[in-house]
Amino acid sequence: MYEHIAGSCGAVLVRGVNWIGDAVMTIPALRALRRSLPDARVSLLVKPWVSPLFEKDPDIDEIINYSEDFRGISGKLRLSRVLRSRNFCMSVLFQNAFDAALLAFLAGIPERIGYSRDGRRFLLTGRVDFDERAKGLHHIDYYLELLKKAGITPKAQAPWIFLDLEERLHARAVLGVLKRPVIAINPGATYGSSKKWLPDRFAEVAALVVHEIGGSVLLLGGPKETGIADEILNKVSGGSDASRMGSASLLNLSGKTSLRELIAIIAESDVLLTNDSGPMHIGYAVGTPVVAIFGSTSPEHTGPVGATDIVIRKPVACAPCFERECRKKSLECMDLITAAEVFAAVKRSVRTKKAVFFDRDGTLCRDAHYLSSMNDLELFPSIASLQALKDRGFALIGITNQSGIARGLVQEEFAQKVNRIFVERYGFDDFYYCPHHPDEHCLCRKPEPGMLIRARNEHFVDLRQSFVVGDKEEDMILARVAGAQGILVTTGKVQASVHADAVADGLETAVSIILSMTQKKGHAS
């Protein structure tokens, strides 16, 4: 329907949604829109409290804050003039409200694409029916379906919130006072009390985390949810001032973080236990294992989408009711969920295995620059030394950027064939690769941690007990991002790195360093 627009439109306005969880669920559609319009300027119009989600997103060129300055009729007219000055040729309305279509119309944007609902059909040029199929979709697919029905072919990807290394390191320092594993608990939910599990049950789980698995509990929430966090903390700690301020087992950050800080804190936690809420969506969008409690709402529509995320709910006749408050005044859907079963899910979500992740070209074999022929595959003889890591309980996992596939320089089947050599001959547990072009800004291209997160889910790896061995700076940055130890091997072009924890002249030396560091860590603990 809009292929001619997609090919020529130089400026696109996306009207984002107003709630944090919903905003996270629009990220794959934003990514798909960018892929369809690689040369266009993409501007995102959102409320100020949502915009921090997108601050580091490379697929968005501009964030326009729909601030309080634009309230009322006069404010909308002022905002429409601001938008008109940007010369947008197309608007994509993820927000369902009449206001979104009206603003796009007043701004004189010629193509206005959105779901035909809330009485705004006459304001849209690209009207997508809000039919029974759309009503039944998970909200991630709901926004992707809008693009698909408008003629923009979406490529589904998981939501991903971009964080920079400094944000991660700051959050890691904040959590440095806590014993691992750190279980973040988000006991609130903005929508209403019908989405909130009982505070005393959260407190029971928190106590079990501390006493049964020797971990620690981190309490999260917005400024309006500090009361719930305090109630939980008092039940666990007995209200002592020392515990309230934070100790090796308990830390209350409810109401004390900005949204960006909250995102980084969740990313650095080992598990997130949460109600259906904005932080729940943040959890899976930064790759943290999620245990989500559902009562009045539907995980089929808004549930977490991480590969190993766990949803806990009870088959109550009246659920999901989607009500803010329980009409029966009983909240049976929440009351039937016990602390024991939630703790069991949390415990099951804690990653415990250790791994060594290896870059391929320049680390395991000579870097032939877009290796595309078996004639150019030259394995380093010292690869045999990796057996010592397996003998010490490490999983061996390969991670390699293979943008040559997207560039048309390497056949994907060939890359897979090379990777299988390490699995079949040298005992690697798995081998992951990123086939995307750097301009795609995918979450799996190093130094983004997508491949490590996948390994964490599929092989139950604790990244903080693990190592990354590579010959490039991006490998060492990846290690820092993931909280792993980085070992630079000088068998490639890079001879030093400020992000490396150690430098080795080859694989055999790297193995010795890892075994030595592991032994020292074991003695220290």
N, C-alpha and C positions, 0 to 999 in steps of 0.2 A: 504493500500500500504506500509506503513512504521511502522506497528505495531511491527515488530521485532526490528527495530531501536529504537522505543520509549521505548521498554522494556529493552534495553541494553545500550543505549547511555549515557555516563557519562558526556559529555561536549557539549553544544550546543551554536553555535554562531548565534545571530540574527542581521542581518544588518538592522538598523533602518532607518527611513526616515529623510529628511533634513530640513523640515519646522515644526514649532511648532504646528500648527493646525493638520497637518497630523500625527505628532508624538503622539498627544493626541488620535487620532482616532485608533492608533495601540494598545493602552493599553489593551482593552478587548482581543485581540488576544494574546498579551504577557501573560496575565493572563491564558488564555486557554492553551497555550503551557506549562506553568508551571504546571497546573493541570495534563496534560498528561505525564509530565516528572518530577514527584515530587522529584526524587533523583538525577537528573542531575544538573550540574553546568551550569547556563544560563548566558552568557556574551552578552552584547549589544554594538554593534559598531555604534556610531553615531557621528555627528559633534559636536564640543564643545558647540555651542550655543543652542543645543537641550538637551544636557545631564542633565542640572539642573532639567528638568521635572521628571527625574527618580532617583534623588539622594536619596530619602527616600523610594523608592519602595522596599518592602521586597521580591518581586518575582524576583528581578534581583540580581545576585551575584556579577557581575562585569560590570563596564562601561569602554569601551575602546574608547578613544577620537580619532576620525579621524581628526587629527589636520593638520595644515599647514606643519608640518614636513614631512608629507607623500604625498606632491604634486609631480606631474610628475611621469615618469616611474620609476626612481630610488626610489622615495618615496613609490610607490606602492609595489615595490619589498621588501623594508625594512619592510613595514607593513605586507606583506604576510609572512615574516619570523617570525615576532612577533606572528601572528596568528597561524602559524604552530607549534610554541613552546607550544601552549596551548593544542594541541592534540584534537582538536574538531572532533567529529565523525559525526556531522550534522550541516548544516547551513540553516537557514530559512531567505529568502531574502524578507523583506517587501518593501525595495526600489526596484523600477522597472528598474533601470539603468543597462546598460551593465557592468559598473564598479563593481557593487556589485557581479555579478556572476564571473567576472574575478578574483577578489580578493579571493573569496572562492575557486576557481579552483587553483590559484597559491599557496594558503595556504595548498593545499593537503587535503581539507576536503572531505571525500568520498561521503557524501550525501548532495546534494545542491538543495534545494527546492525553487521554485519561479515561478512567472507568466512567461510564455513563450512569451516575448515581447522585444522590443528594440534590436533585433538581437542576443539574447543571448541563444537561445534554445540549441545549441550544448554544452554549458557550464553547463547545468543543468542536474542532474540525476532525479529529481522529477519535471517534466514539467507540469505545470498547465495552461491549455488553457485560454487565455485572450479573452473569447467569449462575445457574446451579453449580456448574463446574468451578467457576471462580470462587464461589462461596465455600467450597469444600477443600480448597487448596491450603497447604501450609503457607504462611504469609511470605516466606522466601519465594516460593513458586508463584504466589499471587502477583508479586511485582514483576517477576520474569515473564509471566503470562501476558501482562500488559504490553510488554515490548514485543512478544511473539505475535500477538493479535494485531499489533500496529505495523507488522512487517519487518521488524528489526530482529534478526535471528539471535537469540541469546545463547551464550555458552555458559552453562551452569558451573559455578565455583562456590566453594564454601565462603561464608563471610570471614573477613580478615581485617582486623584493626591494626594499622601500622604504628609501631612504637620505635623510637630511636634508642640507641644503646644507652645514652645518658639517663633516659627515663627508667629503663630497666635496672641500671646500676643503682639509681637512687632508691627505687623500691626494694631492691635486694638489700641495701644497707638498712632500710627501715625494718625489714624482717630479720635482720641479722641477729637480733636479740632472742629470737625464738628457736626452739628445738624443731628439727625436722622429723616427720612431715608436718608442714603447716596446713591446717584445714581452715580455710576461710568460710565463715558462716555469714550469710546475708538473710536475716530473719524478717525483713520487711518486704512490703510490696505496695507501690503507690496506688494501685487501682482500688484497693479496698480490703477490709478485714477477711473477706471470704477467700482470699488468696494466701492468707498467712497461717502457717502451721503454728502450733501452740508454743509460746516462749519456754515453758517448763520442759517441753520435749527437746527443744534445741539445747537447753541446759544439760539435760541428761546425756545427749550425744556428745556435747563438749567435754563433760566429765569422763566419758568413756574414751575419748580421743587421748586425753591427758594420761589417764591411769591404765588403759588397756594396751595402747600401742606406743606410749611414750612420746606422743607428738604434742603439738601446741595448737591453740585455737586463736583465730584472728576474727574479730567481730567487725562487720562492715555495715554501712547504711548511710542514708542521707541525713541532713540536719533534723528532719522531722521524725527520724527513727531512732534517735539516741535513747529514748525511753525504753524501747524494746531491748536494745543492746545492754543497757544498764541492768535491766531486770534479769537478763540471762547471766550477766557477769556476776551479779550479786548471788544468784543461786549456785554458781560454780565455785566462786571464790570466798563466799561468806562475807563479801563486801569489804574486804581489807583494802586499804589505800594502796598498798604495794601492788596488789594484783590489778587494781583498777588502772594504775598507771602503766602496767605492762611488766611482764616477767618472762622467764624462759618458757612459760606455758600459756600465758594469756596476754592478749593485746587488744585493746578496744580502740579502733579507728573510726567508729561510727560518727559521722558528722564532721570528720577532721581531714577529709581529703577533697581535692578538686576532682573533677571527672577524669582528667588525664592521669592523675595520681592513682585514682581508683582502678583504672584500666591496667596500669602497670603493676599495682599491688596484686590484682587478681592473676595477672600473667605470671607473677613470681610465686604464687601459692601452689601447693601440691594438689589440692582438691578444693572445689567450691561446692559447698552445701547451701542450697538456696530455694526460696519459693520461686514461682513463676514471676519474673521481675526483669527490669532492665539489666541488673548485674548478671542474671542468669545468661542472657544473650551475650553480654560481654565475655563471659567465661568461655563459651565455645568459640567465640571469635578471636580469642588469643590462644586457644589450644589447651586450656586448662581442663582437666577432667571434671565433669559436672555431675552432681547428684541433685536432681530437681524434684521438688514436692509439688504435686498438682492436686487441686481440689475443685474449685468452681470453673476452671478454664480447661481448655483442651490441648493436650500435647500434639495432637494431630494438626492443629493450627499454629501453635506458638511454641512447641516443645524444642528442647536443645537438639542440635543436629550433629554433634560430635560422634565419631564412630563408636566410642565406648561409653558415651554419656548414659546415665541411668535415670529413668523417670519412675517415681513412686507415686501411685494413686490407688484409690479403692473403687471398686465397681458399685457405686451408690446410685440408686435409681434416679435421683434428682440431679446428678452431675453428668456432664458439665452444665451448669445453669447460667454462667456468665454474669451473675449478679455481683454487685459490689458488696452487699451485705447478705447474710443468710436469712432468707425469709422465714425459715423454720426455727431460727434462733438456736440451732443445735450444732451446726457445722460438722455434721456426721462424717463428711468426706475427709475432713482433716483429723477428727478425733480417732478414727479407726487406724490411722497410721501410727505405729509404735516407734519409740526411740530405738528399740533393739533392731528392727529391720532397717531403719535409716542408718544406724551405725554400721551394720553389716555391709550396706552398700558403700558407705564411705571407706571402710576398711578394704573392701574389694577394689576400690578405685585408686588406692595408693600404689604407685609404681615402686618396685623393689629391686629389679634386676639392673646390672651394670653392663655397659657396652663400650666398645671403642669404635668410633666412626672414622672411616678412612675415605679421603678423597681418592680419586682414581688416577687420572693422568698427572704425572709428575710425582706421585706418591707411591702408588703400587706398580706403576709401569712408566716407562719413559713418555714424556709429553710430546706426542707426534703432531700436535696442533691440528685439532679436528680429526682424530683417529678415525679412519674410514676403511682400512684394509688390514686384514690379518697379517699381511707382510710387514706392517709397520708396528705391530704389537710386540713390545719388548718388556717383559716382566722383570722387575728387579729380583735378583737371586735371593735377597734377604727376606723375601716374602714368607719363606718357610719358618722364619722365627715367630710368626704370629701364632703358631700353635701354642706357645707358652702362655699367651693371653687366654686362649680357650681353656687351657689346663687350670687357670686361676679363676674360671667362672665368668669371664667376659664374653658377651656376644660380640661377634664381628659383623659390622654392618657398613656397606659401601654407600657413599653419597657423592654424586657427581653432577655438575652442571653440564648439560649437553645441548647448548643452544645451537650447535651445528645441525641438529634435527630441524629446528624451526627455520634455520637459514638455508636449508636444502643441501647442506654439505655432507651430512651423515644420514644414512638410512636408520630409521628407528630399530628395525629388526637386527641390524648389525650391532648397534649399541647394546641391545638386550643380549645378544649372543656373547659379546665380550664380558658383560657383567656376570653372565651365568658361569663363566670360567672360574671366577673367584668363589662362587657358591659350590660348584661341583668338584673343583680340584683342591681348594684351600679352606674349605669348611666355613665360609661366610654364612651367616644366618639369613642375610638378605642383602639386596643391593638396590638402592633407590636412585633414580635419576630425574632431573628436571629437563624436559624437552623444549621449554619455552624460550622465546626471544626475550632479551632483557627489557625491551620496551613494554612487555606485557605486565610487568610488575607483579608477578605471581608470588604466592607465599612460599613456593617450594624452591625458588632460586636462591642459592646461597649468596649473601649471608642471612637471608630470611630463614627462619627455622622450620619451614614446613615439612621437610623430609625427616628431620629429627622428631617432630611432633607425631608424624605418621608412625615412625618406629616406636615411639613411646607407647602409642595406642596398640600397635600390632604385636609388639614384643615385650610390653610391660616394663619399659626401661625407665629408670630414674636418671634423668639427665644430669643431675648434680653429683652422681657417683660415676659419671662417664667421662670419656676423653674424645677429643677430635684431633685426628692426625692429618695434616695436609701440608701442601707446599706453597700455598697462596695466602695472601692477607685475608681474603674473604673467608677462608677456613678458620683462621684465628678469631676473626670478628664473630663468626658463627658460634664458636665455642663460648665467647663472652656473652653473646645474646642468650644462649641456652643455659648458661650457668655451669657449663662443663669446663674441664681443663683442656687447654690447647697446646699441642705439641707440633712445632714447625719442623718439617724435614727439609733440609737444604738440597734435595735432589731435583728441585725445580729452579725457577729463576729468582725466587725470593730467598735471601740469606738471613734476614732479620725481621722481627715484627714486634711492635710495642704491645700487641695484644696477646702474644704467646706466653704461656707459663714456662715453657722450656723449648730449647732448640736441639735438634738431633741431626747427625750427618746422614742418617738413613733409617730404615725400618727397624733394624736390629737394635740400634741405640735407642730408638723411640720405645721399643718394647721394654728395654731395661729401665728407662726412666719411668714408664707407667708402673711397672712392678715395684720399683723403689718408692714412688710416691704413694702407691696404694698401701704398702707395708707401713710406711710412716704414719699414714692417716689411720690405719688400723690400730697401731700402738697408741696414737694420741687419743682415740675414742675409748 
